[in-house]
Amino acid sequence: MERIIECGNIVFSYNGTDVLNGINFSISPGQMVGILGANGAGKSTLLKILSGLLQPNSGETLYRNKELSKLGRKELSKHLAYIPQNPVFAFPFTVTETVLMGRAPYIGRFEFEREGDIEIAGQAMETVGISHLKDRLISQVSAGERQLASLARALVQEPEIMILDEPATFLDVRHRTEIMKILLKLKEERGISIVSATHDIFAALYYFEEIKILKDGVIFAEGSTETVVTEENLSNAYGINVTVKKENGRVFVFPSD
């Protein structure tokens, strides 16, 4: 099977404390993978390694059989887009200007955006539903709208894979649903691979075709939603008792005593 990103036996430590220990992970074209796990399980660290933002202490991460560490950041950004958990917007740019920043890999050091770049940004804003905000300052829109702008900024990179760290954190139900629907649409209509860490078990059940569960820096369960989302696995991962029911091909999770 073709792989876009593949990592083998990844080990990573912070100040001598192991965060990831022996991780093997691969992503195929058009795949939508959800990463579950409690706080401190290593999800964010794994995503940063997959994105080339962190280098593992040992093991290797490959992008289409090339070592990620040997690819320049600009070149990698044409293929891979990373959206952090809490994107920071330090300056009062407009939404359009913020989205256009995603075109940086295609623009020379002393060049300005071309008409084609502006058109691509406009299409991305339309795709995520924020065209009406194009002239608003990014600091003056809601948290959900800023997250959609981050998604549009990633989209204009024209990536084949998007890596997202808790994309719907702190958002209301409407914006969480909007973001997940957009990601699914990008996967189905454009073939973009999606990898996302999430605490939202219900979104994971509904949108992701494959689930990986991290605990204490290792992947202890992975596979299809139906096979991975079990009472034993979720109770083990989160330290709580849950009940899992399967009806009409759907999986439902409930807290239990």
PEDAJO-V526002 format. One record per residue. N is the residue number from 1. PHI is phi in radians with two decimals (none if undefined). Layout:
n phi
N PHI
N PHI
This chain:
n phi
1 none
2 -1.15
3 -2.12
4 -1.52
5 -2.15
6 -2.51
7 -2.21
8 -2.28
9 0.91
10 -1.30
11 -2.18
12 -2.51
13 -2.30
14 -1.93
15 0.87
16 1.48
17 -1.76
18 -1.15
19 -1.86
20 -2.20
21 -2.46
22 1.38
23 -1.42
24 -2.07
25 -2.67
26 -2.48
27 -2.29
28 -1.81
29 -0.99
30 1.21
31 -1.66
32 -2.17
33 -2.04
34 -1.87
35 -1.97
36 -1.85
37 2.72
38 -1.22
39 -1.00
40 1.52
41 -1.31
42 1.93
43 -1.09
44 -1.10
45 -1.09
46 -1.06
47 -1.11
48 -1.18
49 -1.22
50 -1.08
51 -1.54
52 1.44
53 -1.45
54 -2.19
55 -1.83
56 -1.21
57 -1.17
58 -2.69
59 1.63
60 -2.37
61 -2.14
62 -2.04
63 -1.95
64 0.82
65 1.22
66 -1.97
67 -1.08
68 -1.01
69 -1.16
70 -1.66
71 -1.59
72 -1.14
73 -1.04
74 -1.14
75 -1.17
76 -1.09
77 -1.18
78 -1.36
79 -2.06
80 -2.32
81 -2.10
82 -2.01
83 -2.05
84 -1.25
85 -1.12
86 -2.24
87 -1.00
88 -1.78
89 -2.06
90 -1.37
91 -2.15
92 -1.39
93 -1.37
94 -1.30
95 -1.05
96 -1.06
97 -1.09
98 -1.11
99 -1.15
100 -1.09
101 -1.03
102 -1.20
103 -1.51
104 -0.90
105 -1.09
106 -1.80
107 -2.01
108 -1.13
109 -1.00
110 -1.94
111 -1.79
112 -1.88
113 -1.07
114 -1.66
115 -1.02
116 -1.12
117 -1.13
118 -1.15
119 -1.13
120 -1.10
121 -1.10
122 -1.09
123 -1.14
124 -1.15
125 -1.13
126 -1.16
127 -1.06
128 -1.65
129 1.41
130 -2.20
131 -1.01
132 -1.23
133 -1.79
134 -0.99
135 -1.75
136 -1.39
137 -1.26
138 -1.06
139 -1.31
140 -1.91
141 -1.93
142 -1.26
143 -1.05
144 -1.13
145 -1.22
146 -1.14
147 -1.17
148 -1.14
149 -1.13
150 -1.10
151 -1.15
152 -1.14
153 -1.09
154 -1.19
155 -1.14
156 -1.24
157 -1.23
158 0.99
159 -1.42
160 -1.75
161 -2.51
162 -2.02
163 -2.07
164 -2.17
165 -1.85
166 0.86
167 -1.13
168 -1.98
169 -1.05
170 1.19
171 -1.66
172 -1.33
173 -1.02
174 -1.06
175 -1.25
176 -1.06
177 -1.15
178 -1.02
179 -1.11
180 -1.15
181 -1.15
182 -1.13
183 -1.07
184 -1.10
185 -1.13
186 -1.10
187 -1.18
188 -1.34
189 -1.63
190 -2.03
191 1.26
192 -1.30
193 -1.36
194 -2.15
195 -2.21
196 -2.48
197 -1.42
198 -2.71
199 -1.71
200 -1.49
201 -1.06
202 -1.19
203 -1.15
204 -1.07
205 -1.10
206 -1.50
207 -1.82
208 -1.62
209 -1.49
210 -2.36
211 -2.16
212 -2.15
213 -1.93
214 -1.76
215 -2.64
216 0.91
217 1.41
218 -2.28
219 -1.54
220 -1.77
221 -2.69
222 -2.75
223 2.50
224 -1.16
225 -0.93
226 -1.10
227 -1.52
228 -1.61
229 -1.41
230 -2.18
231 -1.02
232 -1.12
233 -1.15
234 -1.20
235 -1.10
236 -1.16
237 -1.24
238 -1.88
239 1.24
240 -2.31
241 -1.56
242 -2.33
243 -2.03
244 -1.97
245 -2.13
246 -2.11
247 -2.40
248 0.90
249 1.36
250 -1.94
251 -1.94
252 -2.17
253 -2.14
254 -2.29
255 -1.20
256 -2.38
257 -1.28
